[in-house]
Amino acid sequence: MKEIEAKTLSTDVYLSFVASLFGNRGTLWTGVVVHVLWCLLVFHYSGSQFYLLFAGGFASVFAYRMYWFSRFDKVDKTSLTHEQIAAWEQQYVIGAFLAAFLLGVASGYALLVLQNTFVGFTCIAMTLGSMMSVVGRNYGSRIAVDLQTLGCCGPILIACLFTEDLHLALMSLLLIPFGLTTRSMANGVRDFLYENVISSRKMAIIAGRFDIALKTISHGLVMLDGTGKIQVINRRARDLLGLDKKSDLKDRDFAAVLCEDAENVPEPILRQLSRLADGSLERALFTFRDERRLEFSVSSRSDGGVVLIFEDVTARIAAEEKVLHLVQFDALTGLPNRGHFADLAAEKVKGRGGALAALALFDVDGFKHVNDMRGHVVGDRLLAAIAARFSTFKTDNLLAGRLIGDEFVLLLLGSDDNCDLERQVRRIHADIQGDYHVEGLLLTVSMNSGCVMLSSQDFDMETWQIKADLALNHAKSAGHGTLTVFRSEMDAQYIDDQKLRADLRQAIANGALHVVYQPMYRPDGSAIECCEALVRWRHPERGPVGPNVFIPMAEEMGLVSQITHLVVDRACRDCAAWPEPLGVSVNLSIQDLRNDDIVGYVAEALKRHSLDPSRLHLEVTESCFMDEPVAVSAILNRFRKTGVTIAIDDFGTGFSSLSYLDTLPLDVVKIDRAFIRNLGEDQRKLKLLRGIVNLSRELGLKIVVEGVETGDQLGLINRHSFADLVQGFVYSMPVEASRIVELAAEAAPAAKLSAMHRGAKTVENPPFRAAAR
């Protein structure tokens, strides 16, 4: 070991080397006895009393060394510093050097003074023999080896040189390589041991870390040899398998340990674990009696053994099952969602051949009103209650699920009897309706339903749902809890409807819709004050398509605002060509009023065609106010500020109609034709109409009566002064824009004639404009 390395040795390594010097006391006792006896033997042979002194010196040095050995034994080694260890090494070196020096001097004295061949031979033999123990005993201290070698060989070399015997002097020089060899051997032993100490320390650190890792990892680990016996098993493995923590399992057969000591391990799992242990199974997941789930994996070793690694995956699998449940089942109702229902339904009809199956869609009639009137919490609880009632139909031939919103789906398996299967569906449809107790409320629920019944072997969720949807649409049209069974003609109607929708989209894009106008006359027919713009569509193949068909269709397709823009633009253009103050009225839908874009568009149209805003009337229905009361009111107020006239259309057909007359920015009330029909025969209807008219006029509103078709109706309206304007077939059907000027001109002479017959002055009535409120 190099000197610089000795100075930089770590304290614990340095202490281990120094401690090795103070060990093996038996060689010291043997050495002192041999040395004293040798000195006495030489004294007896040569009579030289000098060797008696050597014998006493050896005994004294031995006593000195044993004193320091005993003191070293009593020292707390753990608290020694590097300097203190060096001091102990120094004490040892002093004693060791004294013993070696006495031996060397005794040998040199025999060669130089006694010059006795026998004595000289024994002395040199004793000295060189003692030097052989220097390596084995003193390798731990470089300086101890050096000084002992010098102490033994130095006096002999000097004595041989002073004998003036050339051959003896030359022979003595061989002690130099002998001493160097001894020194080299000691250093080699010391280096070797140092490397082993360092390696042992590293191994101990690695072993400690490995042990900590085995004890602290969340995985269980069992290392088996080629015969299936346990070589290593960590604490986690014992815990997971329910093995005794204190029992020694090393070199025991793993399968036998499981059979004898493991807890909660069923017999089938034991067999599978044995397959894992012999390497015939690479991965497995087991559920134990205490509901724990352990996942095992196996790695093969080069020596034929295996390493089993396993972990408790109970929480992970529970979480995965929960996530899977959330993905597959509806969170609110607990029923399978659409995707999972399709998978379950396909599995349920598999292998049934030509046996019938029914797919039914259920829609809660008027569910939106439940949410609006009772709140979404009550609505959600109602859906959950309906789902719970579906779940009570516990039969193997039935599967229920939730599609979206308030729509439920049901798969019912039947036999070959179509009528019997339909009866079962209708029975379920009847049972699912009725009263529900939700949040202390009694809610009566009716369900509109569409059903399709086909062969199980033809099942396709998407196709069947489309057919059931078609039947459901027919049921919704009827309402009130209707169940409709799909008929083949519905398919053709659906295809026809889709084609009509595509044609409508194209017609709107190409501007193929046109506008006609129905005049609003004064009740006596003396003048036209306004015309209602009505959109019409003449299909190139079907001919005229009624607005009652294509307007709802456009609303569903989200295209009704485009139609409104077209009508507003053409109405403003046509009205600008009519004589003042003749106005035009345009209907707005709820989709137009859901944002304020319509306000900007109307302003642009008025400016583009240079039309006075007071000549434009905008009509809205009561349903618009009910759906979006705040937003609609805000937009109508913006219109009023620009001078546009606001009218409420179809008045009296909705809910809470009278409240709108005062709370909304209205100028005109258009009374629905339902009040005019059979007006002369129904006194209650007559009184109600009189009340609405009087209330409206008290509020400063103008009255327009729609749908006046007969002279009797007109006479009754004039007799009771029910209207400021009349609109209906009694005066004119909807006509083209060019005809309005002619009709207005035709009405003027009639007005003059009527005035002359009454003997009144010809005075023009004030224009029909927005009220100043």
Secondary structure, DSSP 8 states (H G I E B T S, - for coil): --HHHHHT--HHHHHHHHHHHT--HHHHHHHHHHHHHHHHHHHHHH--THHHHHHHHHHHHHHHHHHHHHHHHHS-GGG--HHHHHHHHHHHHHHHHHHHHHHHHHHHHIIIII--HHHHHHHHHHHHHHHHHHHHHHTT-HHHHHHHHHHHHHHHHHHHHHTT-HHHHHHHTTHHHHHHHHHHHHHHHHHHHHHHHHHHHHHHHHHHHHHHHHHH-SSEEEEE-TTSBEEEE-HHHHHHHT--SSS--TTSBHHHHHHHH-SS--HHHHHHHHHHHTTS--EEEEE-TTS-EEEEEEEE-TTS-EEEEEEE-HHHHHHHHHHHHHHHB-TTT-SB-HHHHHHHHHHHHTT-TT-EEEEEEEEETTHHHHHHHH-HHHHHHHHHHHHHHHHT---TTEEEEEEETTEEEEEEE--S-HHHHHHHHHHHHHHHSEEEEETTEEEEE-EEEEEEEEEGGG--HHHHHHHHHHHHHHHHHH-SS-EEE--HHHHHHHHHHHHHHHHHHHHHHHT--EEEEEEEE-TTSS-EEEEEEEEEEEETTTEEE-HHHHHHHHHHHT-HHHHHHHHHHHHHHHHHTS-TT-EEEEE--TTGGGSTHHHHHHHHHHHHTT--GGGEEEEEEHHHHHHSHHHHHHHHHHHHHHT-EEEEEEETSSSSHHHHHHHS--SEEEE-GGGTTTTTT-HHHHHHHHHHHHHHHHTT-EEEE----SHHHHHHHHHHT--SEE-STTT---B-HHHHHHHHHHHHHHHHHHHHHHT--------------
